[in-house]
Amino acid sequence: MNNTPQTRSVKDRLEAGLAARYRRERRFRLYGMLAIGLGMLFLALLFFSILSNGLPAFQQTYMQLQVNFDPRYVDPRGNGSPESLAAGDYGGLVKAALRERFPEVSGRREKRELYSIVSTGAAYQLRDMVKADPGLVGSTTRVWVPADDELDMLLKGHTSDLIEHAGQGIVSLVEDGDEVRLLSTSNDFSNILQAVKHDLSREADKVERKRDQLQDNLQAAQQQLERIEQAIQQARDERKDDARIARMEHQREDEQFRLEDYRQKMARAKSVLDDLRRRTETPGGQEALTKELPSYLVAVDGGLVKLTAVSNTEAIGRVLMPLQSQQDAAAGSWQILEYETPESSRRLKDNALAWAWDLQRKGQLEKRFNTTFFTAGDSREPELAGIRGAVVGSFYTLVVTLLLSFPIGVSAAVYLEEYAPKNRWTDLIEVNINNLAAVPSIVFGLLGLAVFINFFGLPRSAPLVGGLVLTLMTLPTIIIASRAALKSVPPSIREAALGVGASRIQMMTHHVLPLAMPGMLTGTIIGMAQALGETAPLLMIGMVAFIVDIPGGFTDPATALPVQIYLWADSPERAFVERTSAAIIVLLGFLIIMNLLAVMLRKKFERRW
């Protein structure tokens, strides 16, 4: 082989080019793997967010109440008839049970707070119990009823985090009128005192910033007053109009009033700031707890005390749950409960926290599987809201969609692929079918609103109209998939069928269509999955309405699962956040099952030619 310098130069260039090409290929593979990794990471984050928010919704907090089915509440007419039992005051029955459970609650405001920890659905539950068993009238029974959504959020840790601190010293209690003093032999309250002083320091910083702003305003007012004085003096020297001078003097009086107001506010701000700085920098002492601080409750002697003021070894509070004794509590036998979210930032106040603590301590508050989520329709109360109505509405809608889109789509595909002449009109039809597959779904909703509701007068918010709209949307997908399945059948099948004397209809129905059916079913299932997740076209035809009852037919008012998710996501209550995610989990479950079914059908019946 010739090994001249020129040959070696060409060989080196070829090897360098080959090495560069390999490097580019490795980089390309690396970029592809990186893109796939990022996609999987974002997908994992999405699923983690949905699951972490939605899984708690499959549990609901229930409260045990000793219910006395007093005939005065249950049977107002006194005849025991179903009409009388249905007209009973079951809400009053629940309130009476709560008053009996917490007899120390006396004020009107406290009673309202007490009644609010139980769901309004408790009254309906008791009514259904009495209607099912009239023998309950006059008896006393322990009943588990759903708790309010705010109490449910508290137990799930969404409202406020609870931190428990065990008492290190011996604490003694001294009653002082309506207050209770807690004296500890250790610095058990020093951490609370430090938190109060830290809050005072932040408040002092705010007052200092306000004082600096007042100082700037004061200087600006002084400068403005000097300018007005100069203008008045100049006007007098030039012997200007007396009316103009009077207006400027009036402006001077206003500015003097503003200046004096700034000075008074400055003096008050300085006084407050000095007091805050002194209290912050002075070690020890006693400080009051404000509503902007976390709530501190002391569990001692079987009761609960809310702290209102603390020092290092002493605290003052008011009793929320009655104390069983006034004896000294040994170290470790009492606790400080810290609810991190301040009382001013949550709907559930400290009284409700105390009642929840007492119920939970006595085993009368627990979390159970939330069957209501799967058996009830929509509700304004999160603890009573369920997806059954939306699931049934989606079922009826998809039944209409499947019964219309599958035969129409398959028939259109068979005609276009096997029988339609190849001319300008069929080309136009094929182009429009492909274009319809890319049209935004809300356009089909507008079409359904204009045609099916406004023109034909079909009922709004009905699965029938929803199915018709989704049929229009899924037809292009089914037609395209069905035509692809027909094309995948080899021409030899058709030729063999025709060769043995079969007609074109027999060739199509007996041979080609059965072989193409797995691909057609796959496309149909994918189209149904797409229709199940659509929201925009259903919103346009009124399926966004608040529907409580479970639909019983194709023309009854209904909503769909994706629309239900949309409605819950727009609700302000915190409990609807987890129910939104839980409904998304159910919807994703249906979509995954439908796509797995399509894959299984394709693998089972698909033939390779």
Protein Blocks (a to p, Z undefined) as FASTA:
>chain_A
ZZbfklmmmmmmmmmmmmmmmmmmmmmmmmmmmmmmmmmmmmmmmmmmmmmmmmmmmpcc
dddddddddfklmmmnonopaklmmmpcfklmmmmmmmmmmmmbmbfklmmmmmmmpcfk
lmmmmmmmmmmmmmlgopacdddddddfklmmmmnopmpccdddddfbdcddddehjbcc
dddfbdfllmmmmmmmmmmmmmmmmmmmmmmmmmmmmmmmmmmmmmmmmmmmmmmmnopa
fklmmmmmmmmmmmmmmmmmmmmmmmmmmmmmmmmmmmmmpggjjddddfkbccddddee
hiacddfbdcfkbccdddfbdcfbfcdcdehiaccdddfbafklcfbdfklmmmmmmmmm
nopaccdddfklmmpccdfblklgcfklmmmmmmmmmmmmmmmmmmmmmmmmmmmmmmmc
cdfklmmmmmmmmmmmmgcfklmmmmmmmmmmmmnopaehifklmmmmmmmmmmmmmmmm
mmmmmmmpcfklmmmmmmnopafklmmmmmmmmmmmmmmmmmmmmmmmmmmmpmklmmmn
opapccfbdcfbfkbccddfklmmmmmmmpmbfklmmmmmmmmmmmmmmmmmmmmmmmmm
mmmmpccZZ
